[in-house]
Amino acid sequence: MDKQLHGIAAAPGVALGTSVWWRQVEVAVVQRSISASAVVAEIDRLTQAVKKAAEQIELLKEVTQTRLGKEEAAIFEAHLSFLADPTYVGEMENRIKNDLQNADYVCAQVTEEMALMLSSLPDEYLRARSADIQDVGHRLVLLLSGKQAFDPSLVKSGSVVIADELTPSDTIQLPDGIAAMVTKRGSKTGHAAIMARTLGIPMVVGVGNGLESIYDADVLIVDGSAGQIVVNPDASEQQEATKAIADEKEQKERAMAFANKLAMTKDGRRIQVFANIGGLKDVKKALAHGAEGVGLFRTEFLYLENTHWPTEDEQFTAYREVLEAFSGNPVVIRTLDIGGDKELPYTDFAKEENPFLGHRAIRFCLANPDIFKTQLRALLRASVYGDLWIMFPMIENVAEILAAKELLNECRQELAQENITVKDDIKVGIMVEIPAAAVMADILAKYVDFMSIGTNDLTQYTLAADRGNELVAPLYDAVHPAVLRLIAQTCKAANEAGIVVGMCGELAGDVTMTEVLLGLGLQELSMSASMVPVVKERLSYLQMQPALEVAKAVLKLENPGQVKEYAASHMSGSR
Amino acid sequence: MSQQTVLVQNASGLHARPASTLVQSASKYASDVTLESKGKSVNAKSILGVMSLAIKMGDEVTIVTKGTDEDKALTDIVAAIQSGLGETV
């Protein structure tokens, strides 16, 4: 049987492997009355299980810390704090004593109540802890039942792990060499998906009930970039996948030779190849892959992984560290891009029908000048430690640029009065991600030093398709000629105005489109670190004149499919 | 047994961080510390307990302490809540 399943692309890469179902061991919890004389023994049984669970979680925490780092390990701190909480285990002990019920039953009961309580709280962060306490409760019940849990450490290398859903504690226990992961539920932003991307394991989530058609030991091709699974592929499909995997590996290895070369076309046109980073933890990888600067430093981590609005000093330290790490090379720092789709534990965003068309990014910042100015002051103070470029997200009109620059000037004056040195020549620019900004690029260009095209949002706004929504995800395609035309228009306007134009969306790292992007007039491309050497290599084979012709030709095509076909045919011919 | 009622002034109520600060200060004392609000009563040494009250800005909470150091515990915990549990109020 040859069958295809589709889901959400959660972690990129292609894999070929044999399926292993990870079934949560179902423990049927039976309610049993105990005699008063058995209470002590029953509480002791619970105490032992709690102790054992704490040991297991400690171990998970250590493994996670070594493999992924401290931040990711923090989740297990929460698990441990539940085990130490008197309302949790204490309540179980009370019920064993007072209700004369068995430990397994009261554990399941109390866990369920706590999970329900947490999920009803108004705070998103606390609601999310509901899944954590269920994870802990399941571990306890399993230990009490004496049943053997599915042992992930026995999963053979080369396996594709299939599950209803994977928790972070599941994911981290999988041994090295897992080929891919596929789940019925889950989202691209879930913990398991984030871990998969960090570990470099292809993953598809949200496949739905169709996943049940996979049995243990089926052969699967998993394409984590396209969100596609082929069940029991025929020999030629397998061969093709094996070749794709080998090619990808070889391409990356060969490209690493280009990491430390200056990015340049065959005919000597210099293009800057930068990396996107989401925090300090990405700096090392970006430098190792030869990033010539940072084209997009997302500052949201400072806000999301925090318990309070980040202070000026906290931000200053982070910005300074990145600027220093890139020793004088450009670092484009994007100011806060947050809104109703995100939750911060220390504030309440107004609930919005449609947060992506709502009060977010620069709109939120301009309406909250205190929060915005804290960030701007931190940026200005850090400016003396490197080549800082400040970028405002989601700009749609001139007034927003002027208002943001006005606040920036205010901060500059304040700092001058406080005798704090700020660099004179800080470049100030905007992200072009709203179609209106692309259409009006010639006007906006008069007010800024640079523009960077954010293709992820530009695509979703232009095509009115949310790529996280399975039903319309196929409509989302960054190489749709409509998107390419807006990119062309933006590049033309910027180049005519004599300002820098770059790209920091995922399209910038799509090596099949590098020639098109070069021809459209982009001067800087910023992508995830691993693609930096690959794009540098690709650029070294390209020349301006043919690139201009390719770009001109694709703008006349009718749909994304034609663009891809055209680019692919050109790619094989131009080496 | 000692008890006192105070007003919570934290802008976002007793969310994760102030709640855990409260639990930490309650856990320093040998006495039993109970938090009462909206007709519910919970163990103030339990983060799950405190969070389950979902206390918002402007809510009244009653702290009840019982044990050898109940007076000192009450004074300190009341002061901690009034000073914002690590947040500016």
Interface residues (C-beta under 8 A of the other chain):
Chain A: S81 F82 D85 P86 T87 Y88 G90 M114 M117 L118 L121 P122 D123 Y125 L126 I133 T307 H308 P345 Y346 T347 D348
Chain B: S12 H15 A16 R17 V42 N43 K45 S46 I47 L48 G49 M51 S52 A54 E87
